[in-house]
Amino acid sequence: MRPKKMRQMAAFAMAAVMSAGMIPTGSIFALAEESTEAATEAATEATTEAGTETGDVAMHTVTDLEGNELEVPVHPQRIAVLPDAICSLTWLLEGSGDDMLCLTESSKGDWEDYLGHLVYPDMADLRTDLMDNMEELAAADPDLVITMTGGGWYDDQNEQLAALGIPTYAITSEALYGDPVTVIQSMGELLDCKDRADQLISYMQDTDSYIDGKIEELGDITPQRVYNAVWVDDMKAWTAGSINGQIIKDLKAENISEDEASSTAFSMEEILNYDPEVLILSFTDYQPQDFYDNKVPGQDWSTVSAVVNKKVYGAPVCMQGWAQSFSAEKFLYKRWMASILYPDTFPMSETEDYIRSYLKDFYNYDISDDQIKECMRYADNGM
């Protein structure tokens, strides 16, 4: 289950809209505790304003994260989602893909490449062409389209959706990349899945508290130098203004840069001077072995400590890619990274058990030992 570079390009492109102000200080998952009041207020605005019925379908008025009101079914059953990350969040909160009307090509690719095709095999026949033509999408009579605003990535589609009068719920890029709790709670209200949204946030809280507590027990530690690559070819890494950068900080590790942008490009000379001890690969077809064999064109990693000591890792995937800009499974990424950095404190076997529990609780799916090894990319990572 290797992440496909081209299918992740949209996720990376959206990361470019993140600015320093979008990522709060302190743990990103602490938002689940610190921002409860704000998140609840935002979610409350998305609750039923006035219950009505159209035929046999119960309707309500909701307010999206742009402040726009729209009338949608209380439980929408023909849903189209433009942002891939929100698409997979929809499956997670609903506990199935039964209400999906269609998928984008990249979302379908993620479904094929990750665990989705095993957990929700009935999604195999969902069309992908509808998302390329808003008029055809309108003709398919969706109950709801979920989009993203900000960054310009969906401006054309959003204008067409508005002109066609299709009920469209907007998630702002600021919320998606800076306040995931508000996004999860708002989606829970929109999809009539509030209990599952609260359960997911509890998972985030519990994981965060457990990891942070264990890290504190370690006392004074020498920070390990981490390089979390975005792309390999252009030598970009996640920096302080990203959720991944915040995770590195939470784990008391050192990042190559405290640049408040979400990602920054570095020269080979800068990387060699930094000399990362741990190298994590996100959106790339390169594998750790390519670094050990020094086969990355135009780059020489042969003397880098992470390469010399065989500590190059491909980021895992589960139902979603953990390293992408927004992932509802980002708390699993933090758990995995803690196991990489502090294997005695966070044994990987315990992290595996936690993932098994998560998949059972949210998807009623019993993952096999071979499947979890594939998700964790043990073969790629030489583990």
Buried (B, 14 or more C-beta within 10 A) or exposed (E): BBBBBEBBEBBBEBBBBBBEEBBBEBBBBBBBBBBBEBBEEBBEBBBBEEEEEEEEBBBBBBBBBBEEEBEBBBBBBBBBBBBBBBBBBBBBBBBBBEBBBBBBEBBBBBBBBBBBBBBBEEBEEBBBEBBEEBEEBBEEEBBBBBBBBBBEBBEEBBEBBEEBEBBBBBBBBBBBBBBBBBBBBBBBBBBBBBEBBBBBBEBBBBBBBBBBEEBEEEEEEEBBBBBBBBBBBEBBBBBBBBBBBBBBBBBBBBBBBEBBBBBBEBEEEBBBEBBBBBBBBBBBEBBBEBBBEEEBEEBEBEEBBBBEEBBBBBBBBBBBBBBBBBBBBBBBBBBBBBBBBBEEBBEBEEBBEBBBEBBEEBBEBEBEEEBBBBBBBBEBBBE
